[in-house]
Amino acid sequence: MSLSLADLRSDLRIHTGKGASLSDGEADQLLNRAWWPLAAQLKFSEKDAEFTFTTVSGTQEYSFPSDSDSVQRVVVYDSDSQEWVPLVKQDDWNMFAKQDNDEDAFPTYYSRRNDQFIFFPVPDDEYDVRVKYQQTLADLQTSGPGVPQEWHEVILWGAVARGFFADGDWTRGKEAQAQQAMYIQSLDTQEERETIDRPMSGLKVLKRRYP
């Protein structure tokens, strides 16, 4: 059973021994501070997202979604070949140095600058673009963390450790931190669990057919 935010608050009060003296706001701050690094570091499928847009002729810069964390792949539809063509990632320093003196053309490179895409060459037409990216997961909601339920204990123990550290109780804080680490080591992300569905990832020896 998944833990709601109210469940996590209740368990946090019990584990830290604070009881009702720990307000909802204080509990949420501890839980979210345990949740943020976890959500940033691990490859939860809930972070996978995609968005699409259409280029404008003569326009080089395009905005990211506000929840964008990192870009994984950018493809542009080529109507001539009727295929989605992947763009080559260019670091912004090298992209900045590029000067498009030629006529606008089908884009082949992209870079990220703050909250914008930069395309090169500058698109000469309307092209459909698809972007696969990792989104920033929101703070804990009333329904609880939006990740598999086995990770809820990891968030709880991270908050417990932070609660003890905030009180200057380093001994119990480190013990809670060790408990959290034990949970993390015993769990797999969805991506790791799904590696079992890769039958061609191993080595297969090809043998001669019998005559």
Sequence and secondary structure as in RCSB ss.txt:
>XXXX:A:sequence
MSLSLADLRSDLRIHTGKGASLSDGEADQLLNRAWWPLAAQLKFSEKDAEFTFTTVSGTQEYSFPSDSDSVQRVV
VYDSDSQEWVPLVKQDDWNMFAKQDNDEDAFPTYYSRRNDQFIFFPVPDDEYDVRVKYQQTLADLQTSGPGVPQE
WHEVILWGAVARGFFADGDWTRGKEAQAQQAMYIQSLDTQEERETIDRPMSGLKVLKRRYP
>XXXX:A:secstr
    HHHHHHHHHHHHT GGGS HHHHHHHHHHHHHHHHHHS  GGGEEEEEEE  TT  EEE  TTEEEEEEEE
EEETTTTEEEE EE  HHHHHH    S      EEEEETTEEEEES  SS  EEEEEEEE   S BTTB SS GG
GHHHHHHHHHHHHHHHTT HHHHHHHHHHHHHHHHH   HHHHGGGG TTSS         
